[in-house]
Amino acid sequence: MVWSAWLPDGLVCLAFALLAVWLTHGLWSSPARRALALNERDQVLYEWLLANDARVLFGDLGLLTDRLNAPDGVNLLANTSVILLGVLLAPVTIGFGSATTFAVLATGNLALTASAWYFFYSRTLGARRTAAALGAGLCGFAPGMVSQSNGHLHMTAQWLVPVMLWLVVRLLRAADAKPAPAGTDAAGTDTRRIVTSALGLAVVAVAQVFIGEEVLFLAAITLLPVGVGYAILRPTLVRRVARRFGAGILLASGLALLLLAYPLWFQFDGPQSVRSGLFDPGYFSADRASWPAFSPLSLAGSPSSADLAAGAAEYNTFLGWPLLLVVLGCAVWLVQRPLAVACFGAAVVMADLSLGPRLVVNGVRSGIPGPYALLTDLPLFESALPTRFALAVVPLIATVLVIAVDRALPAGSAPRGDPDRPQTARPAWLRRSARFLAPGLVIAALVPIFPRPLPTADRPAVPEFITSGHWQDCVQPGGVLVPVPLPTPSQPWSMRWGAAANAEFAIPEGMFIGPYGQDGNASMGKYQRPTSALLADVAKTGTIPMIGAGRRHQAQADMGAWGASCVVLDPEAPHTDVLYYTLQELFGPGTRIADVWTWRL
């Protein structure tokens, strides 16, 4: 009986998993040789970060790593690292490589997020399975989620958000419970549920920080308009629970801040930390015209829609006009349901904030201020990307759709724990019409935004010099290896060498967020040293440079500043013959090891 009860849930989750595998199948034929065609650079960064996280198995893990940007290092919390996921999947990384781990997370984040929302809707809100599956599918595979899968693992790892919401609801229900009679076995049960819910909420929030801090920020911001709207619509509930619920939230917040005190200090004031934002909120603002449009990665989308977004990983708003109309209709139909009204109102708020400080329409940036202009000077908001506020709209409208479809389905057992369900009977003709109309309209609105597989492409193999361990003939583990050309934010390809070697050697420069901007502000990468700039120019132009004593002396000084032990020429680099000549002029004759030329220093 237990298995038969869980079988439908298992089939729903299996369907989500199969859909996620289908969407990412382009990576699975050969993870090390396949890349996301729309955002390969971020994939390279995450593969390196995952390889660095896997060093926990060797007792080497900290919030500052010296294996990139040698010798200064990189503050992992100042970057969009997924430390907890990298640690949990360290055996996969060591056994199969960080490219495989990346594919696992790109796939798993979509499936797990959808599954987590399914259990939240079906168990916590008590919705029927059909309604819960439709809403959860939208949450896990919305255009924004599929788009963010192009290299942004920290944004697609949203499967703890429903867990946090479940704990908030659990806390609310415990606070609203009637006190048990003194002296009975039930006395103190509700208080214990308040405390355990608060403790669980703190622990899950802390875990989310080490998975994707931005997701936690968006979830917290979203809960504010939802809570305010729900409180306005249910004032008697507020009066009943205010004291006990508030105490639970304060307990959760206090414990979370206590546990995060050192990590947050390290992130904002520790070594290699950055206090300013790297990205311009005005640039990363949602175009108003993108909301009714279809994502290029959706069934009804077209490549021309890409012009309405800041990049292929930011199709966050492309929900399509059919879905927007259906959500509006459902919200009107559910006007007596406080939760639906509160979620719809919050969705409008988050959608408005996604428009950024100045409205953008069809690519034209106007001078009309948006609501976000009121927040641009506040901490955290000044460095946030407004367009990603649209990601919070998805679960809000999904909740409205779940309530609508659940209400329309044939009457059965009342959903568990749904205080918003009206108790008045509806006319028979209305029940029969709604039974088919609401689910049918929702499904019809979701079909155009059904996702397409992520585009992938071949990429060069990592040199045998790295994969077979020959690099140890050139540099000791923990030493500094200089790949030529050196990695930059726009050309980070040689960071794959460090990832393939499980970050056992360090690399100068690279792709990361660091404090190298003007006045110590945030920068993407680091300024190039003269030798690095020289080699990058040779690789770009193929022009033979003049090498004299001055440049040889500068090259030795740069290698000394990096603490380098070995220089290695990438066999896949452009203009390898000119690069080889340049390196020979700088460092003398090279040594051939496996499939690369090397220069020991």
N, C-alpha and C positions, 0 to 999 in steps of 0.2 A: 504493500500500500504506500509506503514512504517513497519508493522508487517511482511508482506510477504518478504520484502527486508532483514529483519534481521533474518528470520526463518532459512535459511541455516547456518548462523553463529552460531545461538543458537544450532542447531543440532550438529555442529562440537564440540562446547564446551561441550555439553552434552556427546558426545562420549568420550572426554578426561576425563570427570568426572567419567563415568562408568568404564573406563579402570583403573583409579586410585583406585576406590573402589575395583575393582576385585583384583588388585595387593596387597592391604593392608587388604583384607577381613579377614585374620586370626586374626587381632586385634579386629575386630568389634563384634564378638560373645560375648565377655566379656572383655572389655578393661582392667579392674583391674586385671583380672586373666590370661591375655594373654601377651606374650612378644615376641620380635624379637629374634628368635633363634640364629641368627648369631652375635648379638651385644646387649645383654640385658643390659650390664653395662651402656652404653651411654643412653639407654632409661631411666634407673633409674635416671641418672643425670638430663636429660631434664625434667622428670616428677617433680623432686624436684624444678628445676629452674622455671617451669611454675607455680607451687604452690606458690613459693615465689613471683613471679610477680603479682599473683592475689591479693596479700595483698594491692595493690593499692586501692581496693574497701574499705579498712579500713583505708585509709590515711597513709599507711606504705609502702613506696617504696623509695629506694635510690640506689646509685651505689655501696654501701657496705652493705652487709647483715651480721647480727650476728647470723642468724639461722642455720648456718653450720660452722664447725670449731670453735665452741665456745671455748674461748671467743674472739679469734682474728678476726674471720669473714672471708669473702670471697669478693674479688673485682670482681664484676659481669662483668665488661668490660674486665678484664684480662682473663676471661673464655669465652667459646663459647656460651654465653647466647643469647636468642632471646627476649630481654626485650619488645620490641614494640609488638610482637606477643602475648606474655604472658599478657600484659596489655589489648590489644584489646579483647582477649578471656577470660579475667578474669571471666565474668559471667558464661561461660561454665565450667571453672575450679571449681568455688564455687558450682555450681549447680550439676555437674556430676562427678567431680574429675579430677585431672591432667592427669590421664591415658587416659581419653576420649579426653581431649584437645590434647594430644600427637597424638592420632589416627587421629583426625581432621586435624592436621597440616601435618602429614606424608602423608595423602591422598590429602589434599588441595594444598600442595606445588607442587605436580606433575601436578595436573589438572590446577591450575592457571598459572604455568610457561608455559605449552603448550598453553593455551588459550591466554596468553599475547603475545607470539611469533606469534600466528596465526594472531592476529589483527595487529601486527607490519608488518608482511609480506604482508597481504592483504590490509591494509589501507596505511601504510607509504611507502612501496615499490610497492604497487599496483599490487601484484601478484594475479593470479586467485585463487579461493578457493581451488581447488585440490592441486595445488603446495604449497600454504600456509599451508594447513593441513598436508601434508607430512613433510614439513620442521619443522613445529611446533611440530608435534608428535615426531620427532627425538630429538628436543631440550628438550621436557618435559619428555620423557621416554627412553632416551639413557641409555646404560648399566651403565655409571657412575652415572646418576641421580638415577636409581633404586638401585644401590649399596649404594650410600650415604644415601638413605632412611633408611638404617639400623642404625638409631640412630643419624644421623647428620642433624638435622632440619635446622641448620644455613647454610648448603651448598645447600639444596634443595629449599630453599626459594629464588628463582631467578626470581620471577615474576615482580620485579621492574626493572630488567635489560632492557627488551624491552621498558619500559616507559622512562628510561634514554636515550636510543638510539633514541627513537622518538623525545625527546626534543633536542638532539644534531642535528638530521636531520632538525628539525623545525628551529633551530637556523641557520644552514647552508643555508637553503633555504631563510630565511629572509635576511641573509647577502648577498645573491646572487641576491636579487630582484632589479629590476631597480628603481632608485629613482623616487618618484612620483613628478609630476609638482608642483612647488610652488603655494600655495594658493588653492589647491584642497583638497577635503575631505580626500583623501588617503594619504596626506602628513603626515609623521610621523608614519604611520601604521607599516612599516617594522621595524622601530626603536623600537616601542612598542613590536613587536613580538620578537625581539632580547632580549629585557629586560625581558619580561615575560618568554621566554624560559630559559634564564639564571637563573632567580629566581626559576622557577619550577625545573630545574636541581639541583640546590643547595638543595632545600627542599627534593627532592627524594633521593639524595645522603646521606643526613643526616639521613633520615628514614632508608636507607639500612644499615647504621652503627649500628643501634639498632636492626636490624633483622639478619644480617650476614655480618660482616665487611670484612671477607675474600672474599666474593663474589664481593664486591665493589672493593677490591684490584685487583682481577683477571680481572674484567671488565675494569678497568682503564689501566692495563698493556696491555690488548688485543687491546684496541683502538689505542695504539701507533703504532704498525706495520700496522694496517689497515689504519690509517690516513696517515702515511708516504707513504705507497704503493699507495693509492688513489691519493695523492698529486703528486707523481712522474708521474702517468699516466694521470693526468688532470692538467697540470701546468697553463693553462689559467684560470681555475676555482680558483686556489690558488691565482693568482694575483688579481682576482676580489674580493675575499671574505676575504683575509688575515686580513686586518685591522679590519673590523666589526666583523668577526667571532672570531678573537683573543680577541677582547674587551669583547664579550659575555662570552667566556670561562673564562677569567680573573675575570669577575664579578661573575660568578657562583662559581669559586674556592674560591675567596675571601670571599663570603658570607658563603659558606659551612665551611671554616676554622674558621670563626668568630663564627658560631653557635657551632662548635665542639671543640673550644679552651679548655673549661673546661673539657668536657668528655675525650678528648685525654690526657690532663694533668693527670686526675684522673686515666686513664688506665695505663699510663706509669710511673707516679711518685706519685700517690696517695697512700692511705693506702692499704696494701696487694698487691701492684702492682708488676709486674715483667718486667724486661727490656730485659732479655735474652730469647732466644727461648727454648722451652721444647723438641722439636722433632728434630732428626738428619736428615737434608736434604738428606744425603747419603743413609739412610735407606729407606726413603719415596721417592724413585726415581722410575720412571716407567721402567719396563723391556722392552727392544726393542722387544722382542718376544711376548709381550702381545698385541701389536697393531693389528696384523692380527688374533689373537686368538679370541675365543668367551667366553664371561663371563659365569661363572657357573649359573648365574641368567637369562641367555638368552635361547631362544628356542634351539639353536644349541650348547649350551655350555655343558661342562662336569666338574665334580668336580676336575679333575686333573689340570684344568686351574687356580685354586685358588693359586697354587704354584707360579704363575707369578706376584702376587700382595702382598702388605704389609698387607692386611687384607680383610675381607669380605665387608668392607665399602669403599674399595678403588679400585674397578674394573673400574677405570676411563678411561682406554685406550683400552678396549676390543671392538673395533669397527668391527672386522672381515675383512678378506681379500676381500670378495666381495664388501663391501661398500668402502673400500679404493681404489679399482680399478675403481669403478664407479665414485667416486669423482675425481680421476685423469683424467679419460676420459672426464668428464663434464668440468673440468677446461681447458683442451686442446680445447674442442669444443667452450668454451666461452672466448677464448683468446682475443677477441676484446671487451669484456665487462669489463671495469675498476673495477667495484665493485666486480665481481666474481674473477678477478685476484688478487685484493688486499686482499680479504678474504682468498683465497687459500694460498697466500704467508704468511699471518699472521698465518694461521693454521699450516703451516710448522714450523714457528718460535716457536709457543707455544708448538707444539709437541716436538721439539728439547729441549726446556727448561724443559719439563716434565721428560726428561731422567736423570736430576740431575747432580751433579758435576762429577760423574764418571759413565761411561756406564755400564749397567747391561744387560746381555744377557743370557736368560734361567737360571736365578738365579745366574749366576756367575758374581761377581763384578770385573770388569777389572780395569786396571790402566789408561785407556784411558779417558782423561777429556772430559766432555760435555760442551756445551755453558753455562750451569748454573754455572760452576766453576768461571766464570767471575763476578758473582753476589753475591756469597756467603758471602762476607764481607760487602755488602751494608745493610743499615737499612731495616727492614721488610723482605728482601729476606733471611737474615740469619736465620730467624725463620719460613719461609714458607715451605710448603710441595710441592716439585716439581711435584709430581705425579698429584696434583690437577690442575696444569696448563693444563692438558689434558682435563679438563672439559670445558675450553674455546674453545677448538678445535671444539666441537660439534656444537654450533651455527654458527661458521664460515663455516664449511662444509655444514651445513644445508642451509645456504644462497646460497651457490654455487648450491646445488640441487634444491632449489626453483627457482632460475633464469633459470636453465636448463629445468626443467619441464614446467615452465611458457612459455619459449620460444618455446617449442615443442608443446604445446597445440594449438588447432585450433585458427586461428586469430579471434579476437573480438575487443572490445574496447581496446585501448592502456592503459596499466597500468598507474594509476595516479602517477604523480611525479617520473617517472623513466627516468632520463636523459641518462642512459646508453643503452637504447634500440636502436639497429641499425635501421636505416630507409630504408636500402636497401632491396629489395624483394629477397626472396630465391626461387630457382627452385621448381616447383610443386612436383617433385619426392622426393626432399629432405624434403620438408614440410611433405609429407605423411609418409615418413619413420620415421622421428624424432617424429612425433605425437604419435606413439606407442612405438618406441624404447626407448626413454629417460625415460618416466614415467614407462614403464615396467621394465627397468633395475634398476631404483631407488627402485621400490617396491620389486623386487627380492632380492636386496641387503639388504633391511631392514628386510625382513622376518626372516633371521637367528638370528638377534639380538632382535627379538620381546621378551619382558620381560615375565618372569614367576612370579607368586605370591611370595611375600616375605615369607620365612619360618618363622613360629611362633611356640611357645610351651607354655604349661601351666606353671604357676608359683604359688607359695604358696599365699594364701590369707593373707592380712594384718591382724594382730590380732584384735579380737573384742575389746580388751582393747583400741585400737586406734580408730577404726571406730565408736564405740558407744560413744566415749567421756569420757570413764572411766579414761583416762590418766590425766584428771583434778583433780582426787582424789590423784594424786601422785606428780604433778608439776603444778605450776601456769602458765597461758599463758605468754609466753615470757621467762619462766624459762628454765633450761637445763635438758633434759632427756638423760640418758646414756643407749643406747640399748646394749645388750650383745649377740653376739660379736659386737664391735664397727665397723662402716663402714670404709672400706679402698678402695683405687682405684681398687683393684682386687676383693674385696668382698663388694660392696656398698649397699647390699640388705636392710639393716635397714634404709637407707635414704628414702625408700618407706613409712616408718611410718610418717616421717615429711611431705612428700608429701600428704599422706592421711588426715593429720590433717591441711592442708593448711598452713604449716610452722608456726603454732602457738606456737610451742616450738622449742628450739635450740638443736642441737646435736653436740658433740665434734667430731673432726677429720672428715673423710669423703673423697669423691672423688671430687677433684677440682684442679685448677692450682693455686699455691701459691709460695711465695718467700722463700721456705725452703730448697733449694738446697745449694750446697757449695758456700760460699761467697755471699749468698743471691740470687743465681740464681733460675730460675724457677724449680719447682718440681711438680710432680703429687701427691697431698695429702701432709700430714704432718708426721713427725716422730712420732712414737708411744710412748706414755708415758709408764712407766714400767707396770702399771696395765693393760693397753690396750694390750700390747704385751703378758702379761701372759695369759689373757683371750683368745686371738687369738690363742695362742699355745695350750691351752686346747681344744678349738673347733676343731683344726686341727688334733691333735694327740689322744685326749681322755685320755691322761695320767693324773692321779691324782697328783697335785703338792703338795709340802710341804708348808704349810702355817704357818708362825710364826709371832712373834710380828713385825719383820722388814717389812714383806709384808703387814701386816695390817696397819702399820703406813704409808707405801708408798701409799696404796690404799686411805687412808683418805687425804693424801697430793694431790694426783692426782685429787680426786673429788673436793677438794677445789680449785685447779688450774683451773678446768673447770667451777666452780661455780654450780656444779650439785646439783639437788634437789632429784633425784630419779634414781634408777638403775632398769632396766627391762630386764628380760631374754626372749629372742626370743624363743617361743615354737617350731619353725621350725629349730632351730640351730642344727648342728651336736653335738652329745655327750651332750645332755641337762642335763642328770643326773650328769655327772661329772662337768659341768658348775654350776649346782645348788649347788652341794657340795662345790665348790670353792667359790662361792658368799656367801654361808652361813658361811664359815670359815672366810671370809674377813669382812662381815658386820653384821653377826648374822642371826637370823631367818627371813625368808622372809614372805611376805603377799600375799596371793592369791587374785587377782582381775580379774574377768572375766576369760580369758584363759591364763593369764601370772602370773609369780611370780615377785613381786616387793620388793624393799628395799628403804625406805625413808631415806634420810640423814639429 
